[in-house]
Amino acid sequence: MSEHDANARFLRESIVEPTSIARARAHAVELGAAPISAAVGSQIAVLAAATGARSIVEIGTGAGVSGLWLLRGAPQAVLTSIDNEPEHLAAARQAFADARIPATKARFITGRAADVLPRMNEASYDIVLVDADAENVIDYVEHGLRLVRMGGMVLVPRILAGGRVADPVQRDEVTSAYRSLVQETQESSAVLATVSPAGEGLLQLISVEAD
């Protein structure tokens, strides 16, 4: 086993997922909702806590898994969750109820993110999590950067696309979009960008004033 594989295994096995999130994950898997990993979930919880987030948007519910992690880090926040799958949203509502998240802490919007995001207020959110429609990830990140306040964060899990992004031979549309997103944000003066390799990978962008 390589050092990288050993580190990844250790991190994966060391994370203790709260019972409410573990239950939501099991339900999400049953629905085929593909929730974020616990490794990524623990990261976004820390980032939500570190930023003192009070207003969060997630694109794609993961049947409640990502939202529960975000609110674990920022229990004072209000979460807006957007998904075009009513069944996934219903599962998220139930997961939040089971975790005793007050109804006032979450609002759920059924619809295509491409239709919903343009109607949301600019510079009004602390965090935007982009976890839906990988083929539209660049558009969603652009919306996210418009929606977050200065110093706010846009988070993109699955950015490594199962190792395909690092393989130059892989040229499919989704892999190319993720690869372009990493490269373009690293070169941009409008954001600070970094990628965590833990779990399925997490691109972290902070909106800053352009030079």
Salt bridges, closest charged atoms under 4 A:
ASP5 OD1 - HIS4 ND1 3.62
GLU13 OE2 - ARG9 NE 3.03
GLU17 OE2 - ARG25 NH2 2.67
ASP115 OD2 - ARG112 NH1 2.95
GLU122 OE2 - ARG146 NH1 3.92
ASP126 OD1 - ARG149 NE 2.51
ASP131 OD1 - ARG158 NE 2.67
ASP172 OD1 - ARG164 NE 3.77
